[in-house]
Amino acid sequence: MLPSLQRVLNDQDSSASIFAPPSNTNQRAQEEKHDLRVETRPVFAAIGNDSGAAVVKQNRPGITSNNTALAGSTKSAGKENVVAVAVAGEDPKPAPKRARVSKPAGPKKLRGNVGRLEYFKNMPLVIFSEICARLGLDDLLHLARVNDRFRRILMTKKNRHLWTSARKNSGLPPLKGTDFSDPEWASLIYDLTCVDCGRNRASFVDYYLRKRWCRECKDHDFLNIDSVRATCANDGDHLYEYTLRCTPSNPLVESLPWDMGTKTTIHYSYNDVVQTNDALEKLLPECSSECEEEDCDSYIEKKALYKSVVRLWIKHAAAARVDGAAHAKWAAEAEKNRISSMEEAKEQRRRDIEARLLALGYDKEDFWYREGTHRLVHQAKRLTDKIWSNISPTIISDVEDNQWNRQRAEASERRSEREYQVFKLRNGLIEQQPSLLDKSVFPSVETFLSFASVRPHWVSDEGERYDVDEDAWNASLPEIEAQVKESQYLNTVNRFHELGKQLLEARIPVPGLEELVKRASAVPVEGFKVKRSSDMTDLTREEMEPLFELYLASRVCRNEGCCQTFAFAEAWEHGEKRNGYWGRERHECGTSVRWMGIVAGIVREVGLDLVGVREEELKALGERFECWHCSAVLEKGKVLPIRTGELSWSMLLRHATQYHADIFRSPSVVPPGFVMPELRVMRGE
C-alpha cells in the first residue's frame, strides 16, 4: 500500500495534522461535561408578623452567596438557580428542566472553504510528488512556504529532484555551481525583497553576484574593483591575496562615450568581499609553538586546509560567473517574451475595441486618441463587457471629435481643390480683357470668390465632388461677367479717387481734378459688396483714364534691383511678370504725396510742364540731380561715402528707393524722427 501524505506528516510530527477534519462537537461536550449538583438549603426567617415572608439562601458549588429575596419575588422558570417560595405547610417545588434535543453525530458544518482539503490528506505521496514535479519553480517555492509541514517535505535532499524538474519546467538553465541551491535561485528570481535592507520592491537583480537590491543598497554595495580597494583602504581593512578571486564577480560591459566602443569592468558586492576577507583571515595558518613552521604538524594541516578552501571558493566563484551569464541571458529572453506577450495583449485589446466601434457605425479612420484615452486603449488587460462599459464613453467621445475634425478637413480640402480650379478660370477671364487697365482693375481673388454667381461653384455641400462642373460654370458665365464689369468700374473709380486725392494734396494743378474727385467720392470703397444706387457717380472711363497716364501719378517699384517707374496699369503688369499670378497683391510698386511733391518741385525747377511731362524728358537732362540731405550728412562723417551729386534721373530714383524708402510710405507708418530728404537739381552754390 502506498504511503499517504497524512502518514508522512504524522511520522514527522506526532501532533494533529493541519489537514485533520474538525472534531466532533458532541463528543467534546460529553468529555468536558461535569455533573454539577445544586444543594438547596432553605433558611426561614420571619420578616414580619403579617407578611409571612421567607428568605432563601442559595448555595452553588464553589460559590458562597448571602443573597436574600422576598417571598413574593420569583425568577423565571427554566433557570439553573432553584428558588423556593416560603409558604406555610408546603415544600418548595424545583424549577422545570429543559428537554434534551438530540444533535447530529456528523461533523459540524463550517463556513467558507474550510474543509475542502479533507481528502487531500489521504493522497498517496507518489501522486503528490508527481504533481510537484510538474510545477514551475515559482509555484514550488510558494508551495514550500505554505506551512512547516510542506516545508519539511519539499526541502529535503531526497526531494531535490522536484526542484530540478521545476527548474526545467520554468525554462531555467542547468546549474554548474553547487554552493547555491535551487530554492535560493527561486527566491532570487521571484522574490522582491532586498537582500541587504529587507525592503520590498527591490528591482535590481544581479545574477552574477546572486543579489537583489533596492536602489540605495545597490549604490553602496555594487562597486567596481578600484572602488572596492579604495573603500577597504578607507575602512582600514587589508585585502588578502585570494580575496577577490574567491568572491563572485560581474564582468560588466559598459559603453564608452561618443560611440568609442565598450569596455569591461569587474564589479563586486562589497559585503561579499568583506565576508570573504574575514573568513580567509580566520583560516590563515599560524604556528603558535616555538618550533619552526616547516616542522609543525598543526601548521601544515591548517595550511593544507587553507589551500583546499581557497581552491574550492575559486571554483565556486568561476561557476557563479558561468551560472550568472546563463541566467542573465535567460532573464533577457524572458523579459523580451514578456514584453512581446504584453504587446500582443495590447494589440488584441485594441482590435477588440475597434471591432466594437465598427459595430457602432464609426469609421476606422477616426480611431486615434488623446493621451489620456490612449492609456485606456493600449493596455494588456483583456477587454470585458464591464471594462467596455466603463471606458466606452471616453473613447466614443474622442472618436466623434476625430470624425468631426476629419469631415471638416476633407470638406476644406475639397473646397481648396475647387477654389484652385476657380482661380484658374479667373485667370482665363483676365486674359480675355480688352485693355491693360481692365486687367489691372480686375477683381482680386478674394473678391472674385465672394461673388454670388461664383461661390456655388467652389462652396458645395456635395461630399465627394472635387471638380468644378463646366456646364454649370458656362451657364453662370454671363452673370459672372456682369459682376466682374461692375467690380472693375468700382475699382477704377476707387483708384481714381485715391490718386486724385494724392494729387490734390501734393498741389498738382490738374484742370477739373477737384470736381472729378468729388464726383468719385460717392462710390463706396468696398463697392463689390453693395448694389449700385441711383445716387452713385456717373464718371466715365474717358474722364478717368487721363489721370492714370500722368507721370506724376506713376508708381515706383522699390524691389531690389528694379527702381523703375510705371503707370498704374503698367505697374500691375510688372507685378504679374515679376511675381506670378499673385503679383498684383505682392509687388512693391507704389507712390506717395511726398514723392509727388519732390517730382513736382524738380519738374518746376527744370521748367517742364507738370501735366504733360514724361520720364524721357527727365532722363535727357543728364547728371544734373543731387541729394542735398545726404551731402550734408557726409560732411559730418556719420555714414559711409555714397554718391550724392551729379546723378542722372535713374540714379536719383535708385538713391531714393535705397536710402530714403520712407518717402514712399504713408504718414501713419513713417518712423519717428523722419527727415524729408532734399532731392533736387544741382545748383551752383
C-alpha positions in Angstrom: 0.0 0.0 0.0 1.3 3.5 -0.9 2.1 5.8 1.9 -0.2 8.7 2.1 0.6 12.3 2.7 -1.1 12.2 6.1 1.1 9.3 7.2 4.2 11.1 6.2 3.0 14.2 8.1 2.2 12.1 11.2 5.7 10.5 11.1 7.3 13.8 11.1 5.2 15.3 13.8 3.1 13.5 16.3 0.8 16.4 16.8 -2.5 16.7 14.9 -2.3 17.4 11.2 -3.4 20.6 9.7 -5.4 18.6 7.3 -7.4 16.8 10.1 -11.1 17.4 9.9 -12.9 19.4 12.6 -13.5 17.4 15.8 -17.0 16.2 16.8 -18.7 18.8 18.9 -21.0 16.4 20.8 -18.1 14.1 21.8 -16.1 17.0 23.0 -19.0 18.3 25.0 -19.6 14.8 26.6 -15.9 14.6 27.7 -15.9 18.1 29.2 -19.3 17.8 30.8 -19.4 17.7 34.6 -22.3 16.9 36.9 -23.0 20.0 38.9 -25.4 19.2 41.7 -27.0 22.1 43.4 -27.8 21.7 47.1 -30.5 24.0 48.3 -30.9 24.6 51.9 -33.9 26.7 52.7 -33.5 29.1 55.6 -36.7 30.6 57.0 -36.7 33.9 58.8 -39.7 35.9 59.8 -39.7 39.2 58.2 -42.8 40.4 59.9 -45.8 39.3 61.8 -48.2 39.8 58.9 -46.1 39.2 55.8 -45.4 35.5 56.3 -42.4 36.0 54.1 -39.3 33.9 54.0 -35.9 34.2 52.6 -33.9 31.6 50.7 -30.2 31.0 50.8 -28.8 29.6 47.6 -25.7 27.5 47.7 -23.7 26.8 44.5 -20.5 24.7 44.1 -17.5 26.9 44.8 -19.7 30.0 45.4 -20.6 31.5 48.7 -23.6 33.8 48.5 -25.7 35.6 51.0 -28.3 36.9 48.6 -31.8 37.1 50.0 -35.1 37.9 48.4 -38.7 38.5 49.5 -41.1 35.6 49.3 -43.2 37.2 46.7 -40.5 37.7 44.1 -39.5 34.8 41.9 -37.3 34.2 38.9 -38.4 32.8 35.6 -38.7 29.0 35.2 -36.0 27.0 33.4 -33.0 28.7 35.1 -30.4 26.6 36.9 -31.0 28.5 40.1 -33.6 27.0 42.4 -36.0 29.4 44.0 -38.0 28.3 47.0 -41.1 30.1 48.0 -41.8 30.0 51.7 -45.4 29.0 52.0 -46.8 27.7 55.3 -47.3 23.9 55.1 -45.8 23.4 51.6 -42.4 22.1 50.4 -40.5 24.1 47.7 -41.0 22.9 44.1 -38.0 22.5 41.9 -37.9 24.5 38.7 -38.8 22.6 35.5 -35.9 21.4 33.3 -35.4 21.8 29.6 -35.9 18.8 27.4 -32.8 17.5 25.8 -32.6 17.7 22.0 -30.6 15.2 20.1 -27.8 16.6 17.9 -26.4 15.1 14.6 -23.5 12.8 15.1 -21.7 14.0 11.9 -19.0 16.7 11.7 -20.0 20.3 12.4 -20.8 22.3 9.3 -18.3 25.1 8.9 -18.5 28.3 6.9 -16.5 29.2 3.8 -14.0 26.9 2.1 -12.7 25.3 5.3 -12.6 21.6 4.9 -12.2 21.5 1.1 -8.8 19.8 1.6 -10.4 17.0 3.7 -9.4 14.2 1.3 -6.1 15.8 0.4 -4.5 14.2 3.4 -5.2 10.7 2.0 -3.4 11.4 -1.2 -0.5 9.0 -1.9 2.8 10.6 -1.6 3.8 9.4 -5.0 0.9 11.3 -6.6 1.8 14.4 -4.6 5.4 14.1 -5.8 4.2 13.8 -9.4 2.1 16.9 -9.0 5.1 18.9 -7.6 7.3 17.6 -10.4 5.1 19.3 -12.9 5.0 22.7 -11.2 7.1 25.7 -12.1 9.9 26.9 -9.9 7.8 29.8 -8.6 4.8 27.6 -7.8 7.0 25.1 -5.9 8.6 27.9 -3.9 5.2 29.2 -2.9 4.0 25.7 -2.0 7.0 25.2 0.2 6.1 28.3 2.1 2.5 27.2 2.9 3.4 25.8 6.3 6.2 24.0 8.2 5.0 20.5 7.2 5.1 21.3 3.5 8.5 22.8 4.0 9.7 19.6 5.7 8.6 17.5 2.8 9.9 19.7 -0.1 13.1 21.0 1.5 14.7 17.6 2.0 17.6 16.1 0.0 15.5 13.2 -1.2 13.1 15.6 -2.9 15.8 17.5 -4.7 14.6 16.1 -8.0 11.4 18.1 -7.6 13.3 21.3 -7.7 15.3 20.1 -10.7 12.1 19.3 -12.5 10.6 22.7 -11.6 13.7 24.4 -12.9 13.3 22.6 -16.3 9.6 23.4 -16.4 10.4 27.1 -15.9 13.0 27.1 -18.7 15.9 27.9 -16.5 19.4 26.8 -17.5 21.1 24.0 -15.6 23.4 24.9 -12.7 27.1 24.4 -12.7 27.8 25.6 -9.2 26.9 23.6 -6.1 27.0 26.4 -3.5 23.7 28.0 -4.4 20.7 25.7 -4.3 17.5 25.7 -6.4 15.3 27.2 -3.7 17.8 30.0 -3.3 17.7 30.6 -7.1 13.9 30.6 -6.9 14.0 33.2 -4.1 16.5 35.3 -6.0 14.4 35.3 -9.2 10.8 35.5 -7.9 11.1 37.4 -4.6 11.0 41.2 -4.4 13.0 41.6 -1.2 16.3 43.4 -0.9 19.0 41.1 0.4 20.6 43.9 2.4 17.9 46.0 4.0 14.8 43.8 3.5 12.9 46.5 1.7 10.1 45.3 -0.6 10.0 46.2 -4.3 13.7 45.6 -4.9 14.0 45.6 -8.7 17.8 45.4 -9.4 18.9 41.8 -9.8 22.5 40.7 -10.5 22.7 37.0 -11.4 26.4 37.0 -11.4 26.6 38.2 -7.7 23.3 36.4 -6.8 21.9 39.6 -5.3 18.7 41.6 -5.4 18.9 45.2 -4.3 16.9 48.3 -3.9 18.4 51.4 -5.5 20.1 52.7 -2.4 21.7 49.4 -1.4 22.9 48.8 -5.0 24.6 52.2 -5.0 26.5 51.3 -1.8 27.2 47.6 -2.4 27.7 47.3 -6.2 31.3 48.6 -6.7 34.0 48.1 -9.3 37.4 46.7 -8.4 39.0 50.1 -7.9 36.2 51.3 -5.6 36.4 48.1 -3.6 40.1 48.6 -2.9 39.7 52.3 -2.1 36.8 51.6 0.3 38.7 48.8 2.0 41.7 51.1 2.4 39.5 53.8 3.9 38.0 51.3 6.3 41.4 50.1 7.4 40.9 46.6 6.0 43.7 44.6 4.4 42.7 42.6 1.3 44.4 39.2 1.2 45.8 37.7 -1.8 42.9 35.4 -2.7 40.0 37.5 -1.5 38.9 38.9 -4.8 39.5 35.6 -6.6 37.3 33.8 -4.1 34.5 36.3 -4.4 31.8 36.2 -7.1 32.3 38.9 -9.7 30.3 40.5 -12.5 32.2 41.4 -15.7 30.0 44.4 -16.6 30.3 45.6 -20.2 29.9 49.4 -20.4 29.6 51.6 -23.4 32.2 54.4 -23.9 31.0 57.9 -24.7 30.9 59.2 -28.3 30.5 55.7 -29.7 34.1 54.8 -29.0 33.3 51.2 -28.3 32.9 49.3 -25.0 35.0 48.3 -22.0 34.6 45.5 -19.4 34.8 46.4 -15.7 34.8 43.9 -12.9 32.3 44.6 -10.2 31.9 43.0 -6.8 29.5 43.0 -3.9 31.3 44.9 -1.2 29.6 42.9 1.5 30.7 39.7 -0.1 34.2 40.9 -0.3 34.3 41.8 3.4 32.8 38.5 4.4 35.2 36.5 2.2 38.2 38.5 3.5 37.1 37.9 7.2 36.7 34.2 6.5 40.1 33.9 4.9 41.6 35.8 7.8 40.3 33.2 10.2 41.6 30.3 8.1 45.1 31.7 7.8 47.6 29.1 9.1 49.6 30.2 12.2 52.1 28.3 14.3 51.5 29.0 18.0 54.5 26.9 19.2 58.1 27.9 19.2 59.1 25.3 16.6 59.7 26.0 13.0 56.6 26.3 10.8 58.0 23.6 8.4 58.3 21.1 11.3 54.9 22.0 13.0 52.2 19.4 12.1 49.4 21.8 13.2 50.6 24.5 10.8 50.9 22.0 8.0 47.4 20.8 8.5 46.0 24.4 8.7 47.9 25.4 5.6 46.5 22.4 3.7 43.0 23.2 4.8 43.5 26.9 3.8 44.6 25.9 0.3 41.8 23.4 -0.2 39.2 26.0 0.9 40.7 28.7 -1.4 40.6 26.2 -4.3 37.0 25.4 -3.5 36.0 29.0 -3.3 37.8 29.9 -6.5 35.9 27.1 -8.2 32.6 28.3 -6.8 33.3 31.9 -8.0 34.1 30.6 -11.5 30.9 28.5 -11.5 29.0 31.5 -10.3 30.1 33.5 -13.3 29.0 30.8 -15.7 25.6 30.4 -14.0 25.2 34.2 -13.8 25.8 34.5 -17.6 23.3 31.8 -18.3 20.7 33.2 -16.0 21.3 36.8 -17.3 20.7 35.5 -20.8 17.6 33.6 -19.7 16.3 36.8 -17.9 16.8 38.9 -21.0 14.9 36.4 -23.2 12.1 36.1 -20.6 11.8 39.9 -20.5 11.7 40.0 -24.2 9.0 37.4 -24.3 7.1 39.2 -21.6 7.2 42.5 -23.5 6.2 40.6 -26.7 3.2 39.0 -24.9 2.2 42.3 -23.4 2.3 43.9 -26.8 0.2 41.1 -28.3 -2.3 41.5 -25.5 -2.4 45.3 -26.1 -2.9 44.7 -29.8 -5.7 42.3 -29.1 -7.4 44.7 -26.8 -7.1 47.4 -29.4 -8.6 45.2 -32.1 -11.5 44.3 -29.7 -12.2 48.0 -29.1 -12.1 48.7 -32.8 -14.5 45.9 -33.5 -16.9 47.3 -31.0 -16.6 50.8 -32.5 -17.1 49.4 -36.0 -20.2 47.7 -34.8 -21.5 51.0 -33.6 -21.0 52.5 -37.1 -17.8 54.6 -36.7 -15.1 54.7 -39.4 -11.7 53.2 -38.8 -10.0 56.4 -39.9 -11.2 58.1 -36.7 -9.6 55.5 -34.4 -6.9 57.6 -32.8 -7.0 59.0 -29.3 -5.6 61.7 -27.0 -3.0 60.8 -24.4 -5.5 60.1 -21.6 -7.7 58.0 -23.8 -4.7 56.3 -25.3 -3.9 54.7 -21.9 -7.4 53.2 -21.7 -7.0 51.5 -25.1 -3.4 50.3 -25.0 -3.4 48.0 -22.0 -2.6 44.4 -21.7 -5.7 43.6 -19.7 -8.3 41.7 -21.6 -11.4 43.7 -22.6 -14.6 42.6 -21.0 -18.1 43.9 -21.1 -17.7 45.6 -17.7 -14.5 47.3 -18.7 -16.0 48.4 -22.0 -19.0 49.9 -20.2 -16.6 52.0 -18.1 -14.2 53.2 -20.8 -16.6 53.4 -23.8 -17.9 57.0 -23.1 -14.4 58.5 -23.2 -13.4 56.5 -26.3 -16.5 57.3 -28.2 -16.2 61.0 -27.3 -12.7 61.0 -28.8 -13.8 59.1 -31.9 -16.7 61.5 -32.5 -14.3 64.5 -32.2 -11.9 62.9 -34.6 -14.8 62.2 -37.0 -16.0 65.8 -36.9 -12.4 67.1 -37.5 -11.8 64.7 -40.3 -15.0 65.6 -42.1 -14.2 69.2 -41.7 -10.7 68.8 -43.1 -12.0 66.7 -46.0 -14.5 69.4 -46.8 -11.8 72.1 -46.6 -9.6 70.0 -48.9 -12.4 69.6 -51.4 -13.1 73.3 -51.2 -9.5 74.2 -51.7 -9.3 72.0 -54.8 -12.4 73.6 -56.3 -11.1 77.1 -55.2 -7.9 76.5 -57.2 -9.9 75.4 -60.2 -12.0 78.6 -60.0 -8.7 80.6 -59.6 -7.5 79.2 -62.9 -10.9 80.0 -64.5 -10.4 83.6 -63.2 -7.0 83.9 -64.8 -8.7 82.8 -68.1 -11.1 85.7 -67.7 -8.3 88.1 -67.1 -6.5 87.1 -70.3 -9.8 87.9 -72.2 -9.9 91.5 -71.0 -9.5 94.0 -73.9 -7.1 96.5 -72.3 -4.3 96.6 -69.7 -6.4 98.9 -67.5 -9.2 96.4 -67.4 -6.7 93.7 -66.3 -5.3 95.9 -63.6 -8.7 96.6 -62.1 -9.9 93.1 -62.4 -11.4 91.9 -59.0 -9.0 90.3 -56.6 -9.1 86.6 -55.8 -11.0 87.1 -52.6 -13.5 89.4 -54.3 -14.0 87.1 -57.2 -14.6 84.1 -55.0 -17.2 86.0 -53.0 -19.4 86.8 -56.0 -22.8 85.3 -55.6 -22.5 83.7 -59.1 -19.1 82.2 -58.3 -19.5 81.0 -54.7 -21.7 78.0 -55.5 -19.0 76.5 -57.8 -16.4 76.1 -55.0 -18.6 76.1 -51.8 -20.6 72.9 -52.3 -22.3 70.5 -49.9 -21.6 67.5 -52.1 -19.1 65.4 -50.1 -17.3 63.6 -52.8 -17.1 66.2 -55.7 -13.7 67.8 -56.2 -14.1 69.2 -59.7 -16.0 72.3 -60.9 -18.9 71.5 -63.2 -18.0 73.0 -66.5 -21.6 73.1 -67.7 -22.8 74.9 -64.6 -19.8 77.3 -65.0 -20.6 78.1 -68.6 -24.3 78.6 -67.7 -23.5 81.2 -65.0 -20.7 82.9 -67.0 -22.9 85.8 -68.2 -23.8 86.7 -64.7 -20.2 86.4 -63.6 -19.1 88.7 -66.4 -21.7 91.3 -65.4 -20.4 91.2 -61.8 -16.9 91.5 -63.0 -17.6 94.6 -65.0 -19.4 96.2 -62.1 -16.4 95.4 -59.9 -14.0 96.7 -62.5 -15.9 100.0 -62.7 -16.0 100.4 -58.9 -12.3 99.6 -58.6 -11.4 102.1 -61.3 -13.4 104.8 -59.5 -11.8 104.0 -56.2 -8.3 104.0 -57.6 -9.1 107.3 -59.4 -10.5 108.8 -56.2 -7.4 107.7 -54.2 -4.9 109.0 -56.8 -6.9 112.3 -57.2 -6.7 113.0 -53.5 -2.9 112.5 -53.5 -2.5 114.9 -56.5 -4.7 117.5 -54.8 -2.7 117.1 -51.5 0.6 117.5 -53.5 -0.9 120.6 -55.1 -0.5 119.4 -58.7 -2.6 121.7 -60.9 -4.6 119.3 -63.0 -7.6 121.0 -64.7 -11.0 119.9 -63.3 -9.4 117.4 -60.8 -11.2 118.7 -57.8 -14.6 118.3 -59.3 -13.8 114.8 -60.6 -12.6 113.7 -57.1 -15.9 115.0 -55.5 -17.9 113.0 -58.0 -15.8 109.9 -57.4 -16.3 110.1 -53.6 -19.9 108.8 -54.0 -18.6 105.2 -54.7 -18.1 103.0 -51.6 -14.6 101.6 -51.1 -15.9 98.0 -50.9 -18.3 98.5 -53.8 -18.5 94.9 -54.8 -20.4 94.1 -51.5 -23.2 96.5 -52.2 -25.6 97.2 -55.0 -25.3 100.3 -57.1 -27.9 103.0 -56.4 -29.2 106.0 -58.3 -27.1 108.5 -56.3 -23.7 107.0 -57.3 -21.4 108.8 -59.6 -21.7 108.7 -63.3 -18.0 109.1 -64.1 -16.9 107.5 -67.4 -13.8 105.7 -68.3 -12.8 108.5 -70.7 -12.8 111.0 -67.8 -10.7 108.8 -65.5 -8.1 107.3 -67.9 -6.1 110.5 -68.5 -5.3 110.8 -64.8 -3.8 107.3 -64.8 -1.4 108.3 -67.6 0.2 111.2 -65.7 3.9 110.7 -64.9 3.4 112.4 -61.6 0.9 109.7 -60.7 3.3 106.9 -61.8 4.3 104.2 -59.3 7.9 103.4 -58.3 9.0 99.8 -57.9 11.0 99.5 -54.7 12.1 95.9 -55.2 15.8 95.5 -55.0 17.5 95.8 -58.4 14.5 97.4 -60.1 13.9 101.1 -59.1 11.7 101.9 -62.2 8.6 104.0 -62.6 5.4 102.6 -64.1 1.9 103.9 -64.9 -1.0 102.5 -62.9 -1.8 99.7 -65.4 1.8 99.0 -66.2 2.6 98.5 -62.5 0.1 95.7 -62.4 1.6 94.0 -65.4 5.1 94.4 -63.9 3.9 92.7 -60.8 2.4 89.8 -62.8 5.7 89.2 -64.6 7.8 89.5 -61.5 5.8 87.6 -59.0 3.3 85.4 -61.0 -0.4 85.3 -60.6 -0.4 86.8 -57.1 2.0 89.6 -58.1 -0.7 92.3 -58.0 -1.1 91.7 -54.3 2.6 91.4 -53.5 4.7 93.7 -55.7 6.3 96.8 -54.2 5.1 99.4 -56.7 3.6 102.5 -55.1 3.7 106.2 -54.7 3.0 108.9 -52.1 2.2 112.5 -51.6 5.8 113.2 -50.6 7.2 111.7 -53.8 4.7 113.5 -55.9 5.8 116.8 -54.3 9.5 116.0 -54.8 9.0 115.2 -58.5 6.8 118.3 -59.0 9.5 120.5 -57.5 12.1 119.1 -59.8 9.8 119.5 -62.8 9.1 123.1 -62.0 12.8 123.8 -61.4 13.8 122.5 -64.8 10.9 124.3 -66.5 8.9 121.4 -67.8 5.1 121.0 -67.9 3.7 119.3 -64.7 0.8 117.7 -66.5 2.5 116.6 -69.8 6.0 115.8 -68.5 7.4 112.4 -69.5 10.2 110.3 -68.0 12.3 110.5 -71.2 12.5 114.3 -70.8 13.9 113.9 -67.2 16.4 111.3 -68.3 17.5 113.6 -71.1 18.7 116.2 -68.6 21.7 114.0 -67.7 23.6 114.1 -64.4 22.1 117.2 -63.0 20.5 115.9 -59.8 21.7 115.6 -56.3 20.6 114.7 -52.7 21.4 117.7 -50.6 20.5 115.9 -47.4 23.0 113.1 -47.8 25.7 115.6 -48.8 25.3 117.4 -45.5 25.4 114.2 -43.6 28.5 113.1 -45.4 30.3 116.3 -44.4 29.8 115.3 -40.7 31.2 111.8 -41.4 28.2 109.9 -39.9 27.7 107.5 -42.9 29.7 105.6 -45.4 30.7 107.6 -48.5 28.0 107.4 -51.2 27.5 109.3 -54.4 25.1 112.2 -53.7 25.8 114.6 -56.6 25.9 114.5 -60.3 23.2 111.9 -60.5 21.1 111.1 -63.5 17.3 110.6 -63.2 17.6 106.8 -63.0 20.4 107.1 -60.4 18.3 109.6 -58.4 15.4 107.0 -58.4 17.7 104.3 -57.2 19.2 106.6 -54.5 15.7 107.4 -53.2 14.5 103.8 -53.0 17.6 102.6 -51.4 18.4 105.3 -48.8 15.1 107.2 -48.5 12.4 104.5 -48.8 10.3 106.2 -46.1 9.2 108.9 -48.5 7.0 106.3 -50.3 5.2 105.3 -47.1 2.0 106.8 -45.7 2.4 109.2 -42.8 0.9 106.7 -40.4 3.8 104.2 -40.9 6.7 106.7 -41.1 9.2 106.1 -38.2 9.7 108.9 -35.7 12.4 111.4 -36.4 11.9 111.1 -40.2 13.6 114.0 -42.1 12.5 114.7 -45.6 15.5 114.4 -48.0 16.1 117.2 -50.4 16.2 115.7 -53.8 16.8 118.5 -56.3 18.6 119.8 -59.3 22.2 120.7 -58.7 22.8 124.3 -58.1 25.9 126.4 -58.5 26.3 127.1 -54.7 
